[in-house]
Structures are given as C-alpha cells and as structure tokens.
Amino acid sequence: MASQSGKKHIQRPALKQTLSTLQLWGIAVGLVISGEYFGWSFGWASAGTLGFTVTALFIAAMYACFIFSFTELTTSIPHAGGPFAYSKAAFGPMGGYIAGAATLIEFVFAPPAIALAIGAYLNVQFPTLDPKTAAVGAYIVFMALNIVGVQIAATFELVVTLFAIFELLVFMGVVSPGFSIANFTKGGWSGQDGFSLAAIPGMFAAIPFAIWFFLAIEGVAMAAEEAKDPKRSIPIAYITGILTLVVLAVGVMVFAGGAGDWTKLANINDPLPQAMKLIVGENSNWLHMLVWLGLFGLIASFHGIILGYSRQIFALAREAYLPGYFAKIHPRFKTPHRAILAGGVIGIAAIYSDQLITIGGQPLTANIVTMSVFGAILMYIVSMLSLFKLRRTAPNMVRPFRAPFYPVFPAFALFGACVCMVTMIYFNLLMFGIFVLFLALGLGYFLLTKNQRDDAVASAAVAAAAG
C-alpha cells in the first residue's frame, strides 16, 4: 500500500455554501408542509377528533423537544450527512451506519408516495393524464432543478412553500364563518362523545398520522454544509420552522373538523377541499383556488425531500458507506448530481411497482410511507442517544447552540420516539420485519467494505494536511 506522502492530494468533494436563513426556513417548512394537506385525517378514523388532537399535541411536543435538541448537533457538526455524522462522532462507524441507513430509508422512500399524490392530483384536473406518467414527470423536473444548483432549488422551495402557507391560511379563513365547536367535538373520542379508556388504543393507532404532520423537518441538517452561516442560521430556521408547522397543523385540523361532519373527512386523501365544500359548495371560486394551489404543498415537500435524500447519499458515499461513484460533484453546478439521480431511479421504480407489488393487502407506496416513518423514528432515537453521548465524551466540543432545559428536552424527545417505535411495531409488524431486513442487508455491505472506509479516512487526512 502506498504511503500517504505518495498519494495524490485530491480534494474531497465539497458542497457550495450559498443558503440564507430564509431559504433554510423555506426548506424546513417545505419539507413537511404536504403533511398539512393530506394523510393526517386518517388519524380521525381511529382516534376521533379529540383523541387525535391529544395524539397530535403529544407528537408536536416530541418534535419541538427533538428540534431544540437536534439543533445542537446540527450546529456543532454542520455536515451534509446530518444524523449520520452525529452518530458516527458519538458511536463510531457502526453508529454512523445505523443513523445513515435509517435516514436514507426515510428520505428515499417518502418521495414516491408524494409523487403519486401529485400525479393523482393532476389527473383530477386532466383526466386523460396517467397519474404514473405525471409522477415520473415530477421526478424528472425536480431532479433537474436540484441538479442545476442549490441556490435555484432553495429559492424555488421558498416560493412554493410561501404559496402553500398562504393557501392554508385562505382555507382557515374561508371555512371560519361556518366553524362550529360542536361539529368538532361530536363523537370526538373514537366515535364517543365522552372520554373512556376504550379510546386509548385508537389514540395510539393514530400516532403515524400525527407524525405525518412533521415528518422530515430534520432534513435541514443535510443542507448544513451549504448554509452561509450554519451556526446562526440553522437554529433560527429550525425553531421558526417547527413553530410555523405546529400552528398550521393545529389550525388546519381544528378548522376542518369544525366545518361539518368530520367523519366524512376521516378516510380520504383530500380533507381540505372536502371540508371547504361543506361551507362554500362545489362551485365556489375559493374551492377552485384551493384545489389548484394545493399542488404547491405537495411540490414543496417533494422537491425538498429530493434535496435531502441526495445529500444523504452524497455524504454516505463520500465516507465510503456507499460506492464512491455517488460522491461526485457536478463540475459546473457543484451539486451531487449522481446522488440526485440514484434516489430518483429508486423512486420511479417504486412508482411503476405500486400496483404490481402488494404487502399485507396494501399497494407498495402505502407501505413505503410506513417504511419511511420507521426510518425517521429510528434516526430520532439514535440522534438523541448521540446527543447524550457527546455531552459526556466531548464536553469541550464547540456548541454554538445548546439544547435548552437539558436533559429534559432531549429525554422527552427520546421517550416520545420510543413510544412511537413501539406503537409502530405493534400495528405494522410485517413492515417492521422488512425494515429490519433492509438494515441487515445494508449491514452486510457495511461489514464487507471496511477497507474502503479506512482508505476514505486516510484520503481525508491527506486532503486535510494538504490544506
């Protein structure tokens, strides 16, 4: 093996620092905001409006504590790998693998479901358009936008996020004249008017739908290397982002439930237009505006998650946890173009397998959303454990932002994530088994590629010494 002095001084792939605080906030909210439009109302079917409100507030508290704690890690280790880098610093290569694999599963498996939602949405407006063709078209357009440059991609993300927020505010304003608290509370405890212990199982079953309100906000961490001033901008983006989402989630849920018979909204993918119909009728211009602008929420999350998964693939490849091929930076645009395309190939394959592959009687995309949530929850658990470990083993680490009320906030976030994991396993045992299988297959690759990671560490050391 050649000595380090004999190696070429090859600079490690690096991303361009261009993102402002406002753009990071746009990414934080945009990653998640599609969850305000659909998915959450399925929680009403099992928990009722009041039961689901309790569940959603618990999950909101968990996410708030998590973000306040996670920000400490993000600002201390501003790395494109996000949780992968934090867990590697705390627990070594194996910790890095677990967090990296979990994050990769979360961010690669979520976009196909959102792309199909975009396709279905466009199919309503243009019945001759095949939803799968539209979904693939969405991948092509937004992968291209991400490849052209992060500054353009982030600016676009900010614009569509602002449109999506505007639309949610319009929805709340339009339905408010017909809002009735009696509508919201009727049968609000799993179909019963009064609380009883029988409502508790439904509240636990609704946890995944409450998570959908906030899933993927942590993706801002994967843009940390591209922030102009990560030590200042990331805390502001994260904290204002989670506060924005909590307010919107509570507002949308309460106003939709109070618009009429909420049971008609509990098992559908478009609760907001249907709630508005109860107030303004089917031919209102307000309704048509909501239907068209609703696309912005889906696009914001879809586009933002592409940015997130590409940085995770790039970071793992740069550290030799994935093939180095995916760590290449586009010579002109300075973006991880191969990583962007790799996640897109997986997503497009999932789109065309949607009706061909079923698991537990459900189409593929319905199950990969559950898979994505499993990845997220595991990442939350490992990240909070990393925070505790680094506080103990690296007390002198520079921490531009420190988790407030330590150790209470990270402990509550860890507790909440563990409750979510146990609940998810109980209600989705088959998918959990497949999730574990994916982790095991990845672990096999991890164990077989130790030499490549050792070489990557040596090359990084040489590059650092070369200045």
GIBELMO-V330503 format. One record per run of one state. SS is the DSSP state (A for helix, B for strand, O for the rest). FROM is the first residue (numbers start at 1). TO is the last residue. If there is no record, write none. Layout:
BEGIN
ss:from:to
SS:FROM:TO
SS:FROM:TO
END
This chain:
BEGIN
ss:from:to
O:1:3
A:4:6
O:7:18
B:19:19
O:20:20
A:21:36
O:37:41
A:42:76
O:77:82
A:83:125
O:126:130
A:131:148
O:149:149
A:150:176
O:177:180
A:181:185
O:186:188
B:189:189
O:190:191
B:192:192
O:193:196
A:197:205
O:206:206
A:207:211
O:212:216
A:217:226
B:227:227
O:228:229
A:230:257
O:258:261
A:262:265
O:266:270
A:271:280
O:281:284
A:285:318
O:319:323
A:324:327
O:328:336
A:337:352
O:353:357
B:358:359
O:360:361
B:362:363
A:364:393
O:394:407
A:408:427
O:428:428
A:429:448
O:449:449
A:450:465
O:466:467
END
